[in-house]
Amino acid sequence: MSNKIQSLSGYIHEYQKSVNEPEKFWARIAESFHWQKPWDNVLSWDKEGPHVKWFENAKLNITENIFERHLFTHGDKAAIIWEPNDPSEANRIISYRELFELTCQFSNAMQAQGVQKGDRVIIYMPMIPEAAVAMLACARIGAVHSVVFAGFSSSALADRIIDCEAKMVLTSDGNFRGAKNIPVKAVVDEALEKTSTVERVIVCKRTDAEVTMTPDRDFWWHDVIKEESAIHAAESLDAEDLLFILYTSGSTGKPKGVVHSTAGYLVYTQYSFENVFQYNQNDVYWCTADIGWITGHSYIIYGPLLSGATTLMFEGVPTYPHPGRFWEIVDKYRVNQFYTSPTAIRALQAKGLEPIAPFKLDSLKVIGSVGEPINEEAWHWYHDHIGKGNCPLVDTWWQTETGGIMISPLAGITPNKPAHASLPLPGIQPIIVDAEGNELKGNNVEGNLCIKFPWPSMLRTTYGDHKRFKETYFSAYPGMYFTGDGAKRDHDGYIRILGRVDDVINVSGHRMGTAEVENAINEHPRVVEAAVVGFPHDIKGQGIYAYVICDEEGITQEVLIDEIKNTVRKIIGPIAKPDEIQVVSGLPKTRSGKIMRRILRKVASKDISNLGDTSTLLNPEIIDEIIRGAQVS
Ligand code: PRX
């Protein structure tokens, strides 16, 4: 039974039902899945905890809903189309039946290697089908996966292993990404020098790079599966058992482990996938994200596979070996739904129309955007030149924490409005509040975006630290989930996301905490103090601008700046490397010692016309120096 909304009036009707009787609404949606035991209670919501439970006491396994539920009807259908980094290498098309067998076989292998229900498994892998198999096998045996984007450094990887006390790491010998051949296993080896919980490392061969295999700890993927059968009975999981942990940056401290549980995530990712993209059974769907991010989890793997969809997985990058690579793939597989980031669009837009010219793109029915605000210029370019003016563009707003798309047009149903995430999905109750938490009702209002009622795929906690969960998401506006984003409801009631209002920067759709980058910069022995802010960047949306106070004796600024950039690359990864570093003799501070970031943000944005009230500064004279330095840097 499909839960697909067919029309605007259908959407309005469903939305009303979801708000008036949420439990009845979600129970109806959930009925179409396979439950080993039904739930006793659809929702329990303790605002104080806060604790949320969906489909309480139900038993299920998410992979049974992907495989067993579909095998009779479409076992031979392509589940994953895999396109390699290098177009001259053979692709792989894996049917639901084959994916099922690979998953079962690897489930057996992981269990044979000692992984049990509840154990945490780190996945640090390239975009190859085995990465999907790894996630699904964890889900099948009830292990909790934590995928770490394979561009993160060894020290970022070690932090995550330590935080979740992982027992196993799944990785590869190396990664192909564009012209690069990245030695991934070596990064894992370095990380494991700092950790103590990992008992086994399973290495999938991809690049044939020379790797060091530590005896009794490291095993080849192809060896561990060799003797294993392709049958594995799914573990029975509780609705609220952990499905995965995904680390993400916030405004303070180290990245936190966002926890998603099984049943609610299953129901919501499938429902939102089917409705936002209006997927039809013979369509080919492609999301260009990496499985290291939530978009890869929810809309390459779980949402599409739960819907019995054909999901395309691309190993490479948009511009390799040529800037028409995305469009070549769209034509090659006759992709119907295409989902990417504004950064990718802007980068390709900058290459002009020539790379698109050889391709028809006539299979596309829906195009989508995710991860950061899409500016109107990029929206129109995408809509006109990729969607050829006749594909609905879904600008989908959501977060690692929300698990699934929260505010978005439904393709072809919600009228398109450039750069507007538009309307909430059924079951989602967003509100805009002022600084005091008062709801700003009606249209033409702007403020902070909160969600006032639980939804099935919301995060349940931050791993190992429930207090942090409460403080981060439920303390600014008690009883409500605070998103960290600003938003505007326009005169038609359509929502436009304005971007983060906290100390989080969104660089190419990747979340970076300013504190996290500052801490990495501070690791350089010559740095005395650092302050990091975001600034508008033509391609990346936001760039990273760092002001640093340093001991400059006997070193040129050029060398120092290079060294600091490398320190950040080593501690977090290349995505966190500052675009600009300005050496300063002081930072603007209030009398209570707080850095006045507002001023730093303005200077970094080269917008110094109105710096606002600076009378509370302890050292107002520093502003002139900073402005002078910024203009010459
Ligand atoms: O600021 C919002 C921005 O990305 C943040 C969430 O980042 P992350 O957890 O990494 O998840 C990204 C993929 C879902 C949000 O707080 N963001 C995400 N989508 C949009 C967006 N900003 C504007 N428009 C969007 N469509």
Residues whose N, C-alpha, C, O or C-beta is under 5 A from the ligand:
A	BS01	PRX	T295 S369 V370 G371 E372 P373 I374 D395 T396 W397 W398 Q399 T400 E401 T483 D485 I497 G499 R500 G509 R511
